[in-house]
Amino acid sequence: MDAVAYSNFRQKLKSYMRQVNDNSDALIVTSKEPDEEIVVMSKRDYDAMQETMRILSNDYLMEKIRLGDRELEQGQFKAHDLIEDATND
């Protein structure tokens, strides 16, 4: 994760926004006051992180995932062919 001083970030805001979105890598914006430092990330990455946290905090979903992992490890799964959706052509 890169870091940039607040003054430089402010001067080149658009460039840093593009960098964060293109690289999917968060950016630390430093300040003279450590309590004022921030992390900038793309909305796409933020949304993905929020969804991951929602799933991890849901005991029901996590148990379903663990069950699926156990079944996969034990070879208790069935492969299916993909169904082509003719409406998307």
HELIX and SHEET records of a PDB file:
HELIX    1   1 TYR A    6  GLN A   11  1                                   6    
HELIX    2   2 LEU A   13  ASN A   23  1                                  11    
HELIX    3   3 PRO A   34  GLU A   36  5                                   3    
HELIX    4   4 LYS A   43  LEU A   56  1                                  14    
HELIX    5   5 ASP A   59  GLU A   73  1                                  15    
HELIX    6   6 ALA A   86  ASN A   88  5                                   3    
SHEET    1   A 3 ASP A   2  ALA A   5  0                                        
SHEET    2   A 3 LEU A  27  THR A  30  1                                        
SHEET    3   A 3 ILE A  38  VAL A  40 -1                                        
END                                                                             
